Amino acid sequence: MDLAVVVPKLDSEARIADLEAEGVYDDARKVREHDAEHVELPVTERPIETGFERVVEQENPELRAPGLDDLLRERGWREAERDRAPSSWAVVGTVILADFTDCPRPGKVGDALLDLHSEADTVLARGGIDGEHREPDVSVVAGEGDTETVHTEHGTKYALDLSRVMFAPGNKAERAHMGQITSEGERVLDMFAGIGYFALPMARTGASVTAVEKNPESFRYLAENAQLNGVSENLDCVLGDCRDVDSEADRVVMGYYDALGGGPVDEVETSEGGPGYLDAALDNLVSGGVLHVHSAVPEAELWERPESRLRAGCERAGRSVEIEARRRVKSHSAGVEHVVLDARIA
């Protein structure tokens, strides 16, 4: 018998992860749409630990193609054309994000990606992130064109519109990490909260989080996500400039950086003479607290550049610093790494 479990479409990504962890997910078959709101996830046997609505027997199930290259080959694409198709992509809720630069017939490739990921209904071509508000440049390539979705990671739900706010799939491990190291009752300031990338996992641990976001679109989803995850009581959403916020914290997250790798630690003061980002962070961080500083840094300058800039900023503020951890998050661009420093500030 070819068994499948019926689950809500919006929860499919999280349920697939649970089924994989339980060892009963059948990745040889495709996810099948059950109705407008539900999908059928193929399983090798009835799950015990993973929630579902009901079990069904599938007739004539569709086998999953090994990958995009194989699927395009089956459809008659020449090797030279397949080599120009996306080599990687991300599934964010019900939306697939991919780079279609130099890709022939992107609509056909988008259709193939939808065939590979039946839980998705829209494919977007991903461009860059522009402006102070980090607005994404995307265009619809295939599918329904619905850019609003709910993405689930490690139990945290992120509602967002991928045409309006950014989402970095490659930061998944760092988002999970922040939820693991934060403790109940801890006071946290997230200076560049976005839609709640780090704030939500931390708040779900019971931490008291002040999440500041300047972009009204991102802030709207931040507030919605606080309710969606049931953390409104301990997640204070603030619309505005994080340099204007007064919030004593045991932990401060500075998750924004610029393309040159300087980011928050480089800005000593605003053009109006107010505090720079690092000075504002240190003003709120208690002695003995932890500061998380994200930077984009050329490979040749790891780890000297971000550390020296952080130490200089702390010295300017009369604070001492001990680097407790260094992490590579992902590749930012050719020869440039997105990294994080965890620093104990006295």
N, C-alpha and C positions, 0 to 999 in steps of 0.2 A: 504494500500500500504506500502511496505517496501522500504523506500527511503534511498539513500546513496549519498554522495557527492564525486566527483572524485577530488583528489588532488595529487600533485607530491609526490612520495614515500619519498624523502628526507625531505619533510616538514610535514610528517604525524604526528610526535610526537607533534609539535607545534600546528598543526590544531586541533588535538584531545583535547589538553588543551583549545583551544579557544572555541571549541564546547561544552565542559563540562562547561566552564564559562558562555556560553550563555544558557545552560540548554537544549540543543537539541541533545546531543550525546546519542545514544542508545547502552549502554554497554551490553545489552543482546545478541547482535549479534557480530559476529567476523568481524574484518577488512578483506576485500577480495581484492586480487590482481586484478587490472583492466587490466593492461598490464605491460610491462617490466619497465616502468618508473612511473606508477601511481597505487594508491590503492583506494578502495572505503571505505569511512568511514560511518558507519551506523548512521542515524539521525532519530529523531522522526517527524521532520518537516523541511521545507526549512529554512536554516540559514539566518539570516539578517545581523549579524555583522561579521561573519567569512567568509574569502575569499575561493573560490573554483572555479573549472573550469566548472563543470556542475553537474546537478542532474540526477541520474538514478534510475530506479525501479529495485529492486533485486527480482529475481525469486528463490525460494527455498533457502533463506539465511541460513547460518550456525549459530546456536546458540552457544554463548560462554560458555564453561564449567566454572562452578563456580571457579575452581582453579586447581592447579596441582594435589593435592591429589585426588580430585574427578575424574580427567581425568585418572590418573593411576589406580584408582579403577575400572573404566569402562573397562580398558584394562587388567584386571585380576591380578593386582599386589596385593600381600598379604600385610597386615598391617605392618608387620615387615620390608618389603622392602620399603614401602612408607615412613616409619619413617626415613629411611636413605637417602631419596631424599632431594635435596635442599629445605630449608624452606623459602628462600627469594632469589631474584635475581634482577638485574638491566637491564633495556633496554636502551642502549646507541646508539642512532641513529637506525641503522639496526642490531645491535649486542646485544645479550643477554650475560651478565656476571653472572656466578654463581660459587659457591664453590661445587665441586663434590667429596670432600673428603669422603671416605667410601660409596659412592653412588653406588649401584648395577646397572649394565647396563646403564652407563652414556649416551651412544648414544641414547638409547630409551627415556631416560628422556629429552635429548636435543630435540628430535623430538617432544615430547609432549609440550615442551616450545614453539617451533616454531608454533605448532598448536594453542597455547594460544595467541601468539603475531604474527599475520599475517604480521605486518609491518616489522618484523625482518627476516633476511635470514641466520644468522650465530649464533651459540652458542659457547661460549668460557668457558673453565674451568679456573677459576682465581686462581693463586698462589700468591706469594708475590711480593714485590717491592725490587729490588736489586741494590746495588751499588750507587756511588755518583750521577749518572745521573738518579736515580729512574726508572730503566728499569723494565717493568712488565714481569712476568712469566706467560704466558697463553698458552693454547693448544686448538685446534679446537675439539669440541665434536660432533657437528652436523651442517648440513646446507651446504651452499656454501663455507664457509671458507674464505670469504672476510672480513678481519679485519679492512679495511679502511672504514670510514663512516663520516657522518656529523650529529652531535648531536645538538639539539636546546633546549635552556632553556630560558624562559622569553624573547624570541626574540633574544637572542645572539646565534650565530652559531659557533660551534666548529668542525672544520675538524681535524681528528686525525686517527692514526693507532693504535689500541688497543694492537697490538703485539709489538709496538715499544715505545710508550709513555704511561704514566700513566694517568688515569682519575678516580677520586674519586666521585662516584655518591652521597655518603652521604654528600658531601660538597655543595650540591645544594642550600640550604638556605643561606649559607654564601656567595656564589657567587652572589646571588640575592641581598643580603644585601649590599655588597660593591657597587653595582650599584645604590642603593637607597640613600646612605649617601654621595656620591661624587657629587660635584657641577661643573657646567660649568666654565671653566677657571682655576680650581684648578690644582696645579702642584703635580703630584703623581710619586713616585718611587716604582715600584714593583720589589723587589730584587730577587725573585725566580719565574719568570713569567710562566714557563712551556709553554703550548700552548696558554696561555692567560686566564687562569681560572678566575682571578680577574681583570686583565688588560683590557680585552674586555668589561665587563659590565661598568667599570669606564670610559673608553674611549667613550662609547656610550652615556654617559651623557654630553659629551663635555669637560671632563677633559683632560689636557695635560699630558699624561702618558709616562714615560720612563720605558720600560719593559725589564729586563735583564734575560737572560737564558744562562746557560753554556752548556747544552746538544744540540748538533747540530741537532738531530732529532726533539726535541721539538721546537727548534728555527725555524726550517723550517716551522712547522705548525703555530707557532706564527705569522710569517710574512704573511703566507697565510691567516690566520684568520683575520688579520688586514684588508686585502683587501676584504675578504668575508663579513665582517661586515661594510665596508665603513668607517673605522676609520683610514686609513693610514696616514692622514694628522696630526692627534693629538696623534698617538701612535708610539713612537720611539722605534724600536726593536734593542736591543743591544746583540750581541753574546759575552759572556765572563763572567768573575768572577765579581759579584756585588760589591765586596770589592774594585775593581779598578775603579768604576764609580763615576764621580763627577757630581751630578745633584741636584741642590737645590730644595727642595720639601716641600710642605705644608702637605703632607701625605706620609708615608712610610709603605709598606706592607711587612712583613716578614712571608711568608706563608710556610716556610719549618721547619720541626722539626725532631729530631731523635727518635729512638725507646725508648730511656731511658728517654725522656721527657726534656732533657736539651736544645737541639736545638741551635739556633743562639745565645741566650743570654749567653750561657756557654763559647763560644769560645772567649777568651780575645784577642788572636792574632794568626796569622798564624805561621807555623813553620819557615817561613822566617823572622818573626818579624814584618810583616805588621799588619794592623788593623783587629780585629775580626769582625764578622758580625754586632753585635750590635754597636760597635764603628763606623763602616762604615755607618750604618743607621743614627746614631746621627750626624755624620759629615755632612750629607746631609739634615737633617731635620731642618727647621727653628724654631726659638724660638716660642712657642705657637702652633707648629704643632702636628699632631696626628700620633702615631705609633701603628700599629696592629701587635702583636706578637703571633704566633701560637706555641703551645706546646702540647706534649703528656705527661700526668701527672697521676700518680697513684691516684685513688680516695681518698685515705687517706691523700694525700698531697695537695688537692685543698683547698683554692687557694694560700696557703702560699708559696709553692715552686716556681711557676712561678713569683709571685709578688716579692718575696725576691730577686730572681736572676735578675729580671729587675731593681729593685731599686739599687742593688749593681752595676750593669753596668752603670746606669745613674750617680750614685755618683762618680764612677771612672772617668767619663767624665766631671764632674762638672756640670751636668744638674739635674734639679729637675723634679719629675714625679708625676702626678695625675692620678690614675686609674679611667677612666670614665665608663667603662663597662666590664663585664665578660660574656663570652658566651661559652656554651658547643656546639660543632659542631656535634660530633658523638662519639660513642664508638670506641676507637682505637683497643683495645684487652681486654681480660678479666681483669677487675679491673683497666683499664687504659682509660682515657678520652682524646679526642682531644678537646682542648679549645683555646680560643682567648682572649687576653687582649687588650682593646682599651685604650691607655694612652696618655694624653696630656703632652707634654714635653716642659719645659721652659728653 
